[in-house]
Amino acid sequence: MTPSPEAILAEYENRPRALSTDFIRDIPWGEIPRHPLPANFVPVLTYMRNIERFTEVYFRELQRSPTGRDPIVRRFMERWNEEEAQHGELLERFLAEAGYPSGENWFEGVISQIPWRYTAENYVYSLVTKLIGTSFSGVHMTWGAINELATLQGYRRLIERAGHPVLTQILRGIMQEESTHIFFYFNIARHKLQASRFSRRLARGVIDRFWQPVGHGIRPATECDYVLRALFQGEAGGSALRRHVNDKIAQLPGFQGFNTVATRVSERLSDSGETGHRPKTETNLMLQASC
């Protein structure tokens, strides 16, 4: 039996934060420069930092929708927004301690780069969600679960491939909080999808047709594809997405046989080629200047 939304929220709120004051205080920041960070993972961390902080943008967008006006979802969103912002700030501090600072106003600079097309498309999207109403909530919650699950796998792959002990410590704390977000998104999605056949068909249709990796659209495609190559190229990366994202989402009502995430990532990797140039983010420009 699926728990009620109230019970799901209560369990979510009862779960303590992993990134407590003690956790952050105990991070050995001074040890970071003593362990080399492979330069090819700097753009990956920069992208992850940006996306974590972009939750502020997603938060405002969701607030304008019928889903965001649901008091249960709104309570979740308020904590989710704060936690994701802190994740971004921790990754920014790590980059700075590793020798790749972006400056005090880095986030304002990244916000200013959001393409007009993204803003226009989200205006249209907002109108559509208002017309459909709360039936669109199943899309929102399932999409959120997918993105959180994929992000979790991205962090796991980064831990394995970067091999930096302090980064591993930070990412494991972030991953604990991402797992808590997954708990909420997944269970609310299941509740919404069980309630309505229309919601199930709508969610499956929208996600199968339109889902793209998190950050696509709000950041350049070259950056997104670089991260996918760095973390998910090859059989091990594809297997992680199939087992931990596709198979999990396939447990939701209406999503039997779901394979969109691994398939879409594979398509993007094929379209962008086996190799690719490092995206010219502000961090990469600095790297080039230092060479």
Buried (B, 14 or more C-beta within 10 A) or exposed (E): EBBEBEEBBEBBEEEEBBBEEEBBEEBEBEEBEEBEBEEEBBBBBBBBBBBBBBBBBBBEBBBBBBBBEBEBBBBBBEBBBBBBBBBBBBBBBBBBBBEBBBEEEBBEEBBEEBEEEBEEEBEEBBEEBEEBEBBBBBBBBBBBBBBBBBBBBBBBBBBEBBBBEBBBBBBBBBBBBBBBBBBBBBBBBBBBBBBBEEBBBBBBEBBBEEBEBBBBBBBBBBBBBBBBBBBBBEEEBBEBBBEBBBBBBEEBBBBEEBBBBBBBBBEBBEEBEEEBEBBBBBBBEBBEEEE
